[in-house]
Amino acid sequence: MQLRSAWLSLFLILPVAFAAPEKLDLTFAVPMVAIIVAIFLALMGMLSKTISDPKLEAWTKTEIRELIAGVIIVVIVTAFFISSSGITIALTGKSDPITAATDVLDGLVEKYDIAYVYIVQAATKIRVAATYSPYSAIPLWYVSINYTTNPLAGIAIMLNSLNMATQALANVIYLAEGLRLLLLFCKAVVPPVILPLAFVLRLIPFTRKTGNTLIAVGLAAVVILPFSVVLAGELNSTLGDEMPDARISDITALDSNSLAMITVEPLCESTAARLLLGATDPLFSLIVCLPLLLIPYVGPALFGLCFNLVMYVVYPIIMDVFQIVMTVLIIIWELSLANGAEGYAMVVYDQVHPFLVEVNNLVLLSYIDFIVIATVTIVGARSLSAALGGEAYMAGIQRLI
């Protein structure tokens, strides 16, 4: 019987699908099928009286009552959809339940996006502090001492927690966006295709149970599902001030404010300065003294004097002064962090820990919302299907709860 119902549904929907110029709409098929079934039952009634078959006559009368009941169901469902805008406006202030549901999901996604931005900002600032490892070579005549430090490396452990928060947020974002797409899909497909097809199957005597089940599924998709989303949003609003708000109170507190970093920042951002300091002594001398060749007559001689002076005196002095200044800045910064590294770590903890708690609460609340939405929708679909005389178990969907 189930295989026969599936083939009948396929044969009904395919010709209409190929004939549809723009999009599939099976609404017109409902009255046509109702008339065809009524004619068929009338012929069966005449045949039962002609051949004096009481079983066929009883079956015909039963099916006529079922046809009338099916028409009543179609009228009731159609009237409900016509009047549903007023009910939706009274409950949600929106003219469409799916629009109200997507607004709820958009509000949740906005909270997820805000938390995601704070995670990116916090991770960037913490990684800068944890990986900042200045290096300097201290010149001592013909030898030099290399000096490097990384006093804030331990704060990188906070990145693990931020990575876990990112994964948790990504999961609920996928669920929320997927549910939003499902609502829009149901809005576009169920009224013009699924429900008319369900009405057609309900009116046909041999596919009545399949039709009742499909009616329940269609109503659950466009009525119970969006209202369950709105219900979850209203339940969230009852939390009031306890509603999770994943924000970092002072994101600028995560800046390490390295003295060495701030001091040399303009120098590092200057392309010309980095090019000159990164050049070797012959190249630096060539760049500095090359304009002297433009002087007539004495230009080559001046270039030779300048080149030797810059390469053997000026350039080494510049590099030594630069390295000494950088070394002093690094040592001062490290000495200032003798007791300050732990202070910065506590600042990071004080800012990130409450934020992670709020992210955890937001994700947990979102999972509760999705469980409530799935439970209400599936239980409503099963109950409605059983009330209409359809399949109550719904194999496959049953396993979702």
N, C-alpha and C positions, 0 to 999 in steps of 0.2 A: 504494500500500500504506500509506504514512504517513497519507494522508487517510482511508482506510478505518479505520485504527487509531484515529485521533482521533474519528471519528464513533461508532465502537463504544464507546469509553471514555465519550463523552458520553451515549449512550443507556443505558449501565450505571449511571452515577452520578446522573443527574437523577431517576429515579423514587425512588431511595433517599433522595436529598437532600430531596425534598418529603414523603416519608413519615416522616423522622426527627423525633421530637417535640422533642428538645432540641438535640443536636449530632450531626453526621454521623459514623457509624461503619460502615465497610464490612467489618468482620472476618467477620461472618456470611456474606458473599457468597462467601468463598473455598471452603468445602466444597461449597456449592451448585453453584458453577461447575465444580468438579472432578468432581462426580457427573454433571452435564449433559454435560461433555466426554467422560467415560468412556462414557456411554450413546451419545453421538453416534459415537464411534470404534467401539463394538461394532456399531452398526447399519451403519457403513461397512464393517466386516469381513464382516458377513453379506452385504451387498450385493455386495462384491467376489467372494465365493465363488459367489453366485447367478448373477452375470453373467459369471463366469470372467474377471475383469479383473486380470491380474498387477500392473499399475501401481498400481491402486487398492489392491490388497492390500498391496503393498510400502509404499505411502504410509501405509496404516493402521498397519502394524507399526511404522514409523518414528515416527509420532505417538504411539503407545502408549508407546514407550520415552521419548519426550520428555515425555509426561504423567507417567510415573513419576519421571523426573528432576526435573520441576517440583515434584511433591509432595515429593520429598526435599529440594529447595531450600527449600520452605516450612517443612518440619519443622526443617531445620538453622537457618534464620533465626529461627524461633520459639523453638527451644531456646537459641539464642544470647542472645536478649533475656531469656529466663527466667533464664539464668545470668550475665548481664552485670553484675548488681548485685554479685556476689562479686568479679568481675574489677575492677570500678570501685573497690570498697572496698580491694582489695589495692594498687591503683596510686595512688589519690588520697585514700583515707580517706572518700570520700563514697559514698552508695548509688546515686547517679545521676550519669552522666557530664556531663549538661547542668548540673546543680547545681554540680558541681566547676568546669566551665568558666565559669559566671556568677560564681562566687566569685573566679576569677582576674581577670575583667574588672572586677568591683567593686573589687578591690584597685588596679587601674590607674586607674580613675576616681577613686578616693580620692586618689591622688597628683596627678592632674590638678586636682582641686578645691582641694587645699591650695595648689598653685602658683598657681591662679587667684586665690585669696584674697590671697596675698602680692602679686600684681600689682596688684590693686585698691588695697590698702593703700599700696604703694609709689607708685603713680601719684597717689593722693590727696595724700600728703605732699609729693611733689616738685612737684605743681601748685600747692599752697598756697605753697610757698617761691618758686617761679618767678613767680607772679602777684601776690605781695604787693608792692604799690606804694603806700606811705603818702603822703598828701598833706596839706600844712598851709599855712595863710596866716599869715605873720609880720606882726603889726600894728606899724606905725611911724607913730603919730599918725594923720594923715588918709590915709595910704597904707599898703599892705601888700605884702609880697613873697611870692609863691606858691612853695612848695618841695615837690618830689616826687622820689622815688628808687625804683629797682628794681634793686638790686645783684645779685640772684640769678636774673635772667631767663635767663641762659645755660644754667642747669641743665635748662631745659625740653627740651633736645635729647634727654635720656634718655627722654622719653615716647615718642619714635618707636620705640625698641627695645622698650619695654614693650608698645606697640601690636602690633608684629610678633609678640612672644611670645604675646600674647592670641589673635591669629588662628591661630597654630600650635596652641595648646592647644585652641582651639575645634574645629579640624579633627579632631584625634585623639579629642576627647570625642564628636563626632558619630559617628566610626567605631566607637568602643568601645560606645556606647549602641545604635547600629544593629546591631552584631554580637550584642549581648546580646538585643535584641528578636528577631533572626533565630533565635537558639538557642531562645528560648521559643516562637516560632512553630512551629519544627520539632518541638519536644517535644509541642505540642498537636495538630499536624496530621498528621505523618508516620506514627506508629504506628496511629492509627485510620482513616486515609483513604488516604494515599499508598501505604504498603506493601501493604495489602489489595488496592487497585486494581492495584498492580504484580503481585501474585500472580495475580490474576484474568487480567490480560493475558498473563502467562507461561503459564498453563494453557491458554489458547485457542490453537489451532494457528496462526491467521492473524496473531496479534499477539505472537508469542513474543519477537521481538527488541525490540520496544517495551517489553514487560514486563521483560525482563532489564535494559534500560537504566534503567527506572524503579526497579527494585529497587536497582541500584547507586547511583542518585541518593538514594533514601531512606536507605540504609545510610550513605552519606557524610554526609547531613544530621544523623542522630541518633547516629552513632558516630564517624566520622572527624573531622568538624568539631569536636565538643566535645573529643575527645582531642587534636586539633591545638592547640586553645586551651590545654589543660593542658600540652602539650609546650612551647608558647611560654613559659608561666609558669615551668616548670621550667628552661628555658634562661636566663630572666632571673635566677632564683635562683642560678645558678652564678656570677654577677657578684659576689655577696657584698657587701663594703663599697664596691665600685665601682658598685653600682646607683645611678642618678641619684636624688638627693633634692633637689627644687627647693624650697628654703626660704631665706629671708633670715635670716642669723644674728642680727642685731640690728635689728629693724624700727624701734625708737625712735630709732636713730641718724640716720634720715632726717628727723627733726623739725628745722626750721631754728632753732627757739628764738629767734625775734625778740624783742628786748627791748621794743620798742614794742608788739608784738602781745600779749605776755604782760601788760604793764603795763595796757593799756587793755581787756583782755579782760573783766574784771568790769563795766566801765563799758558796754561794747558789748552785753553780755548782759542788762543791766538795761533793761527796757522803759520804766520811769519816767524814768531818766536820759536815755535816747535821745530821749524825747518832749520833755523840758524843754530839752535842748540843741539839738534840732532846731527848736524853736518860734522864731518871730520875736520881737523885743523887745516889741511890744505884747501878743502872745499870752502870752508868758512873764510879763509884768507883771500881766496880767489873772488868770492862774492863781494867782500868788503873793498878790495883794492882794484877791482876791474874797472870802475869808472875813471881811475887815474890815467888810463891809457888814452882817454879822450883829450888830455892836455897836450898841446903841440910841443914838439921838441923834447921836453923833459919828462913826458908822460911815462915812457918805458923805464927810465931810471927811478922815478918816484914809485912806479908799480913794484919794482924789485925791492926797494927799501921797505915799502909798506907791507909787501907779502911776507918778508922775513920777520919784520917786527910783529905783525899780527899772529903769524903762525907760531913763533917761538916765545912770545912774551904776552901779548894781549889775550889770545885765545886760551892759553893755560890759566891765566889769572881769572878770566871770566868763568871758566869751568870750575876752578877751585872755589871761587867765591860762591857760585851757585850751589855747589855740593855742600859747602860748609853751612850756608844758610838753610838748605833743606835738612841737613842733619840736625841742626839746632832746633828747627821747627818740629822735627819728628821726636826728638828727645823731650822737648817741652811738652808736646802733646801726650807722650807716653807717661811722663811724670805727673801730668795733670790727671791722668786716668789711674794713677796708683790706687786711689780709692774711688775713682769715678766710674771705672768699668762696671763694677757691681751696681753702682747707681743707675747707669744707663740700662743695664739688664733689668733692674726692678721697674724702671720707667716703661720698658717694653712689655714687661709682664703685666703691669697695672693697666696698660692700654689694650693689650691683645687678649688677655684672659677673659675679661667681661664680654668682649666682642665674640670670642669663640663660644662662650656660654649662650649668648643670644642666637648665634648661628645654629647651635645644636638644638635649642628650643624651637627655632623657626622650622628647621628640617623635620623635627619630631612632630610638631603640630601639623605640618604639611602631610606627612604620612598618615596621621590620624584622619585628616580631612579626606584623603584619597580612599581610605578604608571605609569611612562613613558613606562617601559617594557611591562606591562600588556595592556596598551592602544594601543601601536603600534602593538603588537602581535594580539590582538583580532580584532582591526579595520582592520588590514591587512588580517586576516583570513576571516572576513566577506566580505570584498571587493573582495578578490580572489574567494570566493565561489560564490558571485553574478556574477562575470565576467565569471565563468565557467558554470553557469547555475544551481548552487546548491542552498541550503538553505541559505538565507541571514540573517535571524533573529537569528538562533542558540539559541534556548531557553535554558536557564540555563547559558550558557557562556555570553549571553547578559547582565546578571545582574552583571557581574564582573566589568563593567565600568559604 
